[in-house]
Amino acid sequence: MALEPEDVQRLNDRAREVGRKIGWDLQFCVAPNPEYVGVAAGPNQVFVLGPAKLSDLAAHDIELDLDALERGDRTIGPDEDGDPRLY
């Protein structure tokens, strides 16, 4: 079950909004197999959430993680290689 284009746009807008607030370039991404989605961060757009299967409630979980990032309950920071990682 793939997301409708307006759902993809809404989730991408939300990811970008949260990213601006926390100082990271975030983007909601649909994988080549549209049953998988995630959120990528940084200039190289490294996945920090997912990719996960939509049937496993991935879109809902992503919204919860974006809320947690916005509240400061979760953070994104560089790992030992300098790539963004969700903490």
N, CA, C and O atoms as a GROMACS GRO file, in nm:
protein
  348
    1MET      N    1   0.083  -0.118   0.000
    1MET     CA    2   0.000   0.000   0.000
    1MET      C    3   0.088   0.124   0.000
    1MET      O    4   0.157   0.150   0.098
    2ALA      N    5   0.087   0.199  -0.105
    2ALA     CA    6   0.168   0.320  -0.118
    2ALA      C    7   0.091   0.440  -0.064
    2ALA      O    8  -0.032   0.439  -0.053
    3LEU      N    9   0.166   0.543  -0.029
    3LEU     CA   10   0.105   0.668   0.017
    3LEU      C   11   0.054   0.748  -0.103
    3LEU      O   12   0.110   0.740  -0.212
    4GLU      N   13  -0.050   0.824  -0.080
    4GLU     CA   14  -0.099   0.916  -0.182
    4GLU      C   15   0.001   1.032  -0.194
    4GLU      O   16   0.068   1.065  -0.096
    5PRO      N   17   0.011   1.094  -0.313
    5PRO     CA   18   0.105   1.205  -0.330
    5PRO      C   19   0.088   1.317  -0.228
    5PRO      O   20   0.186   1.376  -0.183
    6GLU      N   21  -0.037   1.346  -0.191
    6GLU     CA   22  -0.058   1.454  -0.092
    6GLU      C   23  -0.008   1.414   0.046
    6GLU      O   24   0.034   1.499   0.124
    7ASP      N   25  -0.012   1.284   0.078
    7ASP     CA   26   0.043   1.238   0.206
    7ASP      C   27   0.196   1.249   0.206
    7ASP      O   28   0.256   1.289   0.306
    8VAL      N   29   0.258   1.214   0.094
    8VAL     CA   30   0.403   1.227   0.082
    8VAL      C   31   0.441   1.373   0.097
    8VAL      O   32   0.536   1.405   0.170
    9GLN      N   33   0.370   1.462   0.032
    9GLN     CA   34   0.400   1.605   0.040
    9GLN      C   35   0.383   1.657   0.182
    9GLN      O   36   0.466   1.734   0.231
   10ARG      N   37   0.275   1.615   0.249
   10ARG     CA   38   0.250   1.660   0.387
   10ARG      C   39   0.361   1.613   0.480
   10ARG      O   40   0.409   1.690   0.563
   11LEU      N   41   0.403   1.486   0.467
   11LEU     CA   42   0.509   1.433   0.552
   11LEU      C   43   0.643   1.500   0.520
   11LEU      O   44   0.723   1.524   0.610
   12ASN      N   45   0.668   1.528   0.394
   12ASN     CA   46   0.792   1.597   0.357
   12ASN      C   47   0.792   1.739   0.412
   12ASN      O   48   0.894   1.786   0.463
   13ASP      N   49   0.679   1.809   0.401
   13ASP     CA   50   0.669   1.944   0.456
   13ASP      C   51   0.693   1.942   0.607
   13ASP      O   52   0.763   2.028   0.661
   14ARG      N   53   0.636   1.843   0.674
   14ARG     CA   54   0.654   1.831   0.820
   14ARG      C   55   0.799   1.804   0.855
   14ARG      O   56   0.853   1.864   0.948
   15ALA      N   57   0.864   1.713   0.781
   15ALA     CA   58   1.006   1.684   0.805
   15ALA      C   59   1.091   1.808   0.784
   15ALA      O   60   1.180   1.836   0.864
   16ARG      N   61   1.065   1.883   0.679
   16ARG     CA   62   1.143   2.004   0.652
   16ARG      C   63   1.121   2.109   0.762
   16ARG      O   64   1.215   2.177   0.803
   17GLU      N   65   0.996   2.122   0.807
   17GLU     CA   66   0.964   2.218   0.914
   17GLU      C   67   1.039   2.182   1.042
   17GLU      O   68   1.100   2.269   1.104
   18VAL      N   69   1.034   2.056   1.082
   18VAL     CA   70   1.105   2.012   1.201
   18VAL      C   71   1.256   2.031   1.181
   18VAL      O   72   1.326   2.076   1.272
   19GLY      N   73   1.304   1.996   1.063
   19GLY     CA   74   1.446   2.013   1.034
   19GLY      C   75   1.492   2.157   1.051
   19GLY      O   76   1.599   2.182   1.107
   20ARG      N   77   1.413   2.252   1.003
   20ARG     CA   78   1.448   2.394   1.020
   20ARG      C   79   1.456   2.430   1.167
   20ARG      O   80   1.545   2.505   1.208
   21LYS      N   81   1.365   2.378   1.246
   21LYS     CA   82   1.363   2.410   1.390
   21LYS      C   83   1.481   2.351   1.464
   21LYS      O   84   1.528   2.411   1.561
   22ILE      N   85   1.530   2.235   1.421
   22ILE     CA   86   1.639   2.169   1.493
   22ILE      C   87   1.775   2.186   1.426
   22ILE      O   88   1.876   2.136   1.476
   23GLY      N   89   1.777   2.254   1.313
   23GLY     CA   90   1.904   2.282   1.248
   23GLY      C   91   1.958   2.173   1.158
   23GLY      O   92   2.079   2.165   1.135
   24TRP      N   93   1.870   2.088   1.106
   24TRP     CA   94   1.910   1.983   1.014
   24TRP      C   95   1.823   1.989   0.888
   24TRP      O   96   1.705   2.023   0.895
   25ASP      N   97   1.882   1.956   0.774
   25ASP     CA   98   1.807   1.944   0.650
   25ASP      C   99   1.743   1.806   0.648
   25ASP      O  100   1.810   1.707   0.620
   26LEU      N  101   1.612   1.800   0.679
   26LEU     CA  102   1.540   1.672   0.681
   26LEU      C  103   1.450   1.661   0.559
   26LEU      O  104   1.397   1.761   0.511
   27GLN      N  105   1.434   1.539   0.511
   27GLN     CA  106   1.348   1.513   0.396
   27GLN      C  107   1.280   1.378   0.414
   27GLN      O  108   1.346   1.278   0.443
   28PHE      N  109   1.148   1.376   0.396
   28PHE     CA  110   1.074   1.250   0.394
   28PHE      C  111   1.098   1.186   0.258
   28PHE      O  112   1.086   1.252   0.155
   29CYS      N  113   1.133   1.057   0.257
   29CYS     CA  114   1.169   0.989   0.133
   29CYS      C  115   1.086   0.863   0.113
   29CYS      O  116   1.057   0.789   0.207
   30VAL      N  117   1.047   0.840  -0.010
   30VAL     CA  118   0.985   0.715  -0.051
   30VAL      C  119   1.091   0.638  -0.128
   30VAL      O  120   1.150   0.690  -0.223
   31ALA      N  121   1.114   0.515  -0.088
   31ALA     CA  122   1.215   0.432  -0.154
   31ALA      C  123   1.166   0.393  -0.294
   31ALA      O  124   1.049   0.410  -0.325
   32PRO      N  125   1.256   0.341  -0.379
   32PRO     CA  126   1.212   0.294  -0.512
   32PRO      C  127   1.096   0.195  -0.502
   32PRO      O  128   1.007   0.194  -0.587
   33ASN      N  129   1.096   0.113  -0.399
   33ASN     CA  130   0.980   0.030  -0.370
   33ASN      C  131   0.889   0.116  -0.282
   33ASN      O  132   0.922   0.139  -0.165
   34PRO      N  133   0.776   0.165  -0.335
   34PRO     CA  134   0.695   0.262  -0.262
   34PRO      C  135   0.632   0.211  -0.133
   34PRO      O  136   0.561   0.285  -0.065
   35GLU      N  137   0.656   0.085  -0.100
   35GLU     CA  138   0.607   0.033   0.028
   35GLU      C  139   0.700   0.069   0.142
   35GLU      O  140   0.670   0.040   0.258
   36TYR      N  141   0.815   0.132   0.112
   36TYR     CA  142   0.914   0.167   0.212
   36TYR      C  143   0.936   0.318   0.214
   36TYR      O  144   0.949   0.382   0.109
   37VAL      N  145   0.940   0.374   0.335
   37VAL     CA  146   0.959   0.518   0.353
   37VAL      C  147   1.058   0.543   0.466
   37VAL      O  148   1.090   0.454   0.544
   38GLY      N  149   1.107   0.666   0.471
   38GLY     CA  150   1.198   0.704   0.579
   38GLY      C  151   1.222   0.853   0.578
   38GLY      O  152   1.163   0.927   0.498
   39VAL      N  153   1.309   0.897   0.667
   39VAL     CA  154   1.349   1.038   0.674
   39VAL      C  155   1.501   1.041   0.663
   39VAL      O  156   1.571   0.968   0.732
   40ALA      N  157   1.549   1.127   0.575
   40ALA     CA  158   1.692   1.144   0.554
   40ALA      C  159   1.734   1.280   0.605
   40ALA      O  160   1.655   1.374   0.608
   41ALA      N  161   1.861   1.290   0.646
   41ALA     CA  162   1.912   1.415   0.704
   41ALA      C  163   2.049   1.448   0.646
   41ALA      O  164   2.121   1.361   0.597
   42GLY      N  165   2.082   1.576   0.654
   42GLY     CA  166   2.214   1.624   0.617
   42GLY      C  167   2.233   1.644   0.469
   42GLY      O  168   2.145   1.614   0.388
   43PRO      N  169   2.350   1.698   0.434
   43PRO     CA  170   2.376   1.728   0.294
   43PRO      C  171   2.382   1.605   0.204
   43PRO      O  172   2.354   1.614   0.084
   44ASN      N  173   2.418   1.490   0.261
   44ASN     CA  174   2.423   1.367   0.182
   44ASN      C  175   2.295   1.286   0.192
   44ASN      O  176   2.286   1.176   0.137
   45GLN      N  177   2.195   1.340   0.263
   45GLN     CA  178   2.065   1.276   0.280
   45GLN      C  179   2.079   1.129   0.322
   45GLN      O  180   2.041   1.037   0.249
   46VAL      N  181   2.136   1.109   0.442
   46VAL     CA  182   2.153   0.978   0.503
   46VAL      C  183   2.026   0.946   0.582
   46VAL      O  184   1.976   1.031   0.655
   47PHE      N  185   1.975   0.824   0.567
   47PHE     CA  186   1.856   0.785   0.642
   47PHE      C  187   1.884   0.790   0.792
   47PHE      O  188   1.979   0.728   0.839
   48VAL      N  189   1.800   0.862   0.865
   48VAL     CA  190   1.805   0.861   1.012
   48VAL      C  191   1.682   0.790   1.068
   48VAL      O  192   1.682   0.748   1.184
   49LEU      N  193   1.578   0.777   0.989
   49LEU     CA  194   1.457   0.700   1.022
   49LEU      C  195   1.426   0.613   0.903
   49LEU      O  196   1.408   0.663   0.792
   50GLY      N  197   1.419   0.483   0.924
   50GLY     CA  198   1.386   0.392   0.815
   50GLY      C  199   1.508   0.364   0.729
   50GLY      O  200   1.621   0.385   0.771
   51PRO      N  201   1.485   0.316   0.608
   51PRO     CA  202   1.355   0.294   0.548
   51PRO      C  203   1.282   0.178   0.617
   51PRO      O  204   1.341   0.078   0.655
   52ALA      N  205   1.152   0.196   0.630
   52ALA     CA  206   1.067   0.098   0.696
   52ALA      C  207   0.942   0.076   0.611
   52ALA      O  208   0.902   0.162   0.533
   53LYS      N  209   0.883  -0.040   0.629
   53LYS     CA  210   0.768  -0.079   0.549
   53LYS      C  211   0.641  -0.008   0.599
   53LYS      O  212   0.612  -0.007   0.718
   54LEU      N  213   0.566   0.048   0.507
   54LEU     CA  214   0.442   0.118   0.540
   54LEU      C  215   0.345   0.030   0.616
   54LEU      O  216   0.276   0.078   0.706
   55SER      N  217   0.337  -0.097   0.582
   55SER     CA  218   0.243  -0.185   0.650
   55SER      C  219   0.280  -0.206   0.797
   55SER      O  220   0.198  -0.254   0.875
   56ASP      N  221   0.402  -0.169   0.835
   56ASP     CA  222   0.446  -0.176   0.975
   56ASP      C  223   0.425  -0.043   1.046
   56ASP      O  224   0.490  -0.014   1.146
   57LEU      N  225   0.333   0.038   0.994
   57LEU     CA  226   0.299   0.169   1.049
   57LEU      C  227   0.415   0.268   1.044
   57LEU      O  228   0.428   0.354   1.131
   58ALA      N  229   0.500   0.257   0.942
   58ALA     CA  230   0.617   0.342   0.931
   58ALA      C  231   0.582   0.491   0.927
   58ALA      O  232   0.647   0.570   0.994
   59ALA      N  233   0.480   0.529   0.851
   59ALA     CA  234   0.445   0.671   0.841
   59ALA      C  235   0.400   0.724   0.977
   59ALA      O  236   0.437   0.835   1.015
   60HIS      N  237   0.324   0.647   1.050
   60HIS     CA  238   0.280   0.688   1.184
   60HIS      C  239   0.400   0.701   1.278
   60HIS      O  240   0.410   0.798   1.352
   61ASP      N  241   0.491   0.604   1.274
   61ASP     CA  242   0.610   0.608   1.359
   61ASP      C  243   0.698   0.727   1.324
   61ASP      O  244   0.756   0.790   1.412
   62ILE      N  245   0.708   0.759   1.196
   62ILE     CA  246   0.787   0.874   1.153
   62ILE      C  247   0.726   1.002   1.210
   62ILE      O  248   0.799   1.089   1.257
   63GLU      N  249   0.595   1.013   1.205
   63GLU     CA  250   0.530   1.132   1.262
   63GLU      C  251   0.560   1.143   1.411
   63GLU      O  252   0.586   1.252   1.461
   64LEU      N  253   0.556   1.031   1.484
   64LEU     CA  254   0.588   1.034   1.626
   64LEU      C  255   0.732   1.075   1.651
   64LEU      O  256   0.760   1.152   1.742
   65ASP      N  257   0.825   1.024   1.569
   65ASP     CA  258   0.966   1.061   1.584
   65ASP      C  259   0.988   1.209   1.549
   65ASP      O  260   1.070   1.275   1.613
   66LEU      N  261   0.919   1.260   1.449
   66LEU     CA  262   0.930   1.402   1.417
   66LEU      C  263   0.879   1.487   1.533
   66LEU      O  264   0.938   1.589   1.566
   67ASP      N  265   0.769   1.444   1.596
   67ASP     CA  266   0.718   1.515   1.714
   67ASP      C  267   0.823   1.514   1.826
   67ASP      O  268   0.846   1.616   1.891
   68ALA      N  269   0.886   1.398   1.848
   68ALA     CA  270   0.987   1.385   1.954
   68ALA      C  271   1.108   1.473   1.924
   68ALA      O  272   1.165   1.533   2.015
   69LEU      N  273   1.149   1.481   1.798
   69LEU     CA  274   1.259   1.570   1.761
   69LEU      C  275   1.223   1.715   1.788
   69LEU      O  276   1.304   1.791   1.840
   70GLU      N  277   1.102   1.752   1.753
   70GLU     CA  278   1.058   1.890   1.773
   70GLU      C  279   1.053   1.926   1.922
   70GLU      O  280   1.088   2.038   1.960
   71ARG      N  281   1.012   1.832   2.005
   71ARG     CA  282   1.005   1.856   2.150
   71ARG      C  283   1.143   1.851   2.216
   71ARG      O  284   1.160   1.900   2.327
   72GLY      N  285   1.241   1.792   2.147
   72GLY     CA  286   1.373   1.776   2.206
   72GLY      C  287   1.392   1.645   2.280
   72GLY      O  288   1.494   1.624   2.344
   73ASP      N  289   1.293   1.555   2.271
   73ASP     CA  290   1.305   1.423   2.335
   73ASP      C  291   1.402   1.333   2.260
   73ASP      O  292   1.461   1.243   2.319
   74ARG      N  293   1.420   1.358   2.132
   74ARG     CA  294   1.518   1.286   2.049
   74ARG      C  295   1.602   1.393   1.980
   74ARG      O  296   1.559   1.507   1.964
   75THR      N  297   1.721   1.356   1.940
   75THR     CA  298   1.810   1.448   1.871
   75THR      C  299   1.876   1.379   1.753
   75THR      O  300   1.877   1.257   1.743
   76ILE      N  301   1.930   1.460   1.665
   76ILE     CA  302   2.012   1.410   1.555
   76ILE      C  303   2.150   1.470   1.575
   76ILE      O  304   2.164   1.590   1.600
   77GLY      N  305   2.250   1.388   1.565
   77GLY     CA  306   2.387   1.433   1.578
   77GLY      C  307   2.477   1.349   1.491
   77GLY      O  308   2.438   1.243   1.444
   78PRO      N  309   2.599   1.398   1.471
   78PRO     CA  310   2.692   1.321   1.388
   78PRO      C  311   2.743   1.197   1.462
   78PRO      O  312   2.767   1.199   1.582
   79ASP      N  313   2.760   1.089   1.384
   79ASP     CA  314   2.820   0.969   1.441
   79ASP      C  315   2.971   0.978   1.426
   79ASP      O  316   3.023   1.084   1.391
   80GLU      N  317   3.041   0.870   1.452
   80GLU     CA  318   3.188   0.871   1.448
   80GLU      C  319   3.244   0.902   1.309
   80GLU      O  320   3.359   0.943   1.296
   81ASP      N  321   3.162   0.881   1.205
   81ASP     CA  322   3.206   0.912   1.068
   81ASP      C  323   3.156   1.049   1.022
   81ASP      O  324   3.183   1.090   0.909
   82GLY      N  325   3.083   1.118   1.109
   82GLY     CA  326   3.029   1.248   1.072
   82GLY      C  327   2.892   1.244   1.004
   82GLY      O  328   2.838   1.347   0.967
   83ASP      N  329   2.838   1.123   0.988
   83ASP     CA  330   2.705   1.109   0.929
   83ASP      C  331   2.598   1.134   1.035
   83ASP      O  332   2.617   1.101   1.152
   84PRO      N  333   2.485   1.191   0.995
   84PRO     CA  334   2.378   1.214   1.092
   84PRO      C  335   2.320   1.084   1.144
   84PRO      O  336   2.305   0.986   1.070
   85ARG      N  337   2.287   1.084   1.273
   85ARG     CA  338   2.228   0.967   1.336
   85ARG      C  339   2.123   1.015   1.435
   85ARG      O  340   2.140   1.118   1.500
   86LEU      N  341   2.014   0.941   1.446
   86LEU     CA  342   1.907   0.974   1.540
   86LEU      C  343   1.941   0.917   1.677
   86LEU      O  344   1.973   0.799   1.690
   87TYR      N  345   1.935   1.001   1.778
   87TYR     CA  346   1.962   0.958   1.917
   87TYR      C  347   1.839   0.981   2.001
   87TYR      O  348   1.839   0.952   2.120
   0.00000   0.00000   0.00000
